[in-house]
Amino acid sequence: MTRGAGKALIAPCQRCGSRVTNRPPRSLRAAPRLVKSAVFAYNHGMSQITLVLPSALPVPEFAPDLVRALQAPALASLLSRARAQRRVAADESVRALPHETWLARALGLEPGSAGQPAFAGAALAAYGLETGGGTWFIVNPVHIEIARTHLMMGDPRSLGLSDPESRALFDAAQPYVEEAGHVLRYGDAQTWFLRADDWAGLDTATPDAALGMDLTDWMPLGERAAAFRRLQNEIQILWHTHPVNAAREARRQPPVNAFWPWSPSAARKAPPPDIKLAAFDTPAWLTRLARLDDTAPSDLAGFVPSIDGDTLLVCGSAAPYAAAADWGGWVAAMGQLEAQLFAPILERLKNGRIRTVTLVMSHRDALLESTTNAMAQRKFWRRTTLESLL
């Protein structure tokens, strides 16, 4: 019998007596519901956010105390209610930090001959410099200090090198570089570029990997390492009496007494990534690379509301404090990230404005990659803690 318009008609079969269901005519069927397609369209428009946070993973020897000091409930929720999570040990054969190799892969940059991340070609193109092919290195002017038993490199972030100072040192070094058969290009005060085709097989270390370490173990290695040392010695002698360094020492600033080449690669543009690259509190070359997408935020407070489309943000706010072993400053920096990044991102994730959030947190020996979404955040039975950082 008919129960009502739009429902199936149930009647016994005339041959065997079994009950069968007959579809009603089209005129009596209910209109199709559009809820599923509407939800799909909404989800399709949501953004995926990846946060790469160098030195945001506390070092094991201090991790218990640092985690207890952190007041970061939003970060705890993002980590504890994860859809997927993995911790990866650093590759000791690569002279780079874990987040640097992760970022190079994310940008589609093939590693160098020694497995090191190859940023130089992409960074060179980001500065709009003519390349002419060949093998290029990023070069940072640095201060190398003599410790009691070994050499150490000071943090380039704290060098405070101005553009006029850097250009003066660059101009002084350029003839020596050209005499050695190489090419030197100026990017900015912190970033120069060196073309040295015969150094293509040089195994170099990133500045952050060598920072605070005995430089005996981190100097460039390979067949042409002796040629690098010769050029380094010549430029060190040149800069030792340079007026720029005399003025810096008079102001009690560390002299610039060495250059650090790293990340050799061919001169080419980076393959276009699937997501926008943004950078905050990062080395100058990475900030310049992010400007290609017009995503170098001047402050984090306005960054999250401006997110439009899938975005990868590299935020180095915690790195200088970890490098200096200033753990009070590290806790304060993580507190700022909680207020300006983690909390607003968690709110947007729960409100459906962000599809997924991936955190990539590292120290020099390991990397933690954790991904969550709105569905994972509904797992209220999971206690929210920061134990993932231990």
Secondary structure as UniProt FT lines:
FT   TURN            5..6
FT   STRAND          9..12
FT   TURN            14..16
FT   STRAND          19..22
FT   HELIX           26..28
FT   HELIX           35..44
FT   STRAND          47..54
FT   TURN            60..62
FT   HELIX           63..69
FT   HELIX           73..80
FT   STRAND          84..89
FT   TURN            92..93
FT   HELIX           98..106
FT   TURN            107..108
FT   TURN            113..114
FT   HELIX           120..126
FT   TURN            127..128
FT   STRAND          135..142
FT   STRAND          144..146
FT   STRAND          151..153
FT   HELIX           156..158
FT   HELIX           163..179
FT   TURN            180..181
FT   STRAND          183..186
FT   STRAND          192..195
FT   HELIX           197..199
FT   TURN            200..201
FT   HELIX           207..210
FT   TURN            211..212
FT   HELIX           215..217
FT   TURN            223..224
FT   HELIX           225..240
FT   HELIX           243..250
FT   TURN            251..252
FT   STRAND          258..266
FT   STRAND          276..280
FT   HELIX           284..291
FT   TURN            292..294
FT   TURN            301..303
FT   HELIX           304..306
FT   STRAND          311..315
FT   TURN            317..318
FT   HELIX           319..323
FT   TURN            324..325
FT   HELIX           327..337
FT   HELIX           338..342
FT   HELIX           343..350
FT   TURN            351..352
FT   STRAND          354..363
FT   TURN            364..365
FT   STRAND          366..373
FT   HELIX           374..377
FT   TURN            380..381
FT   HELIX           387..389
//
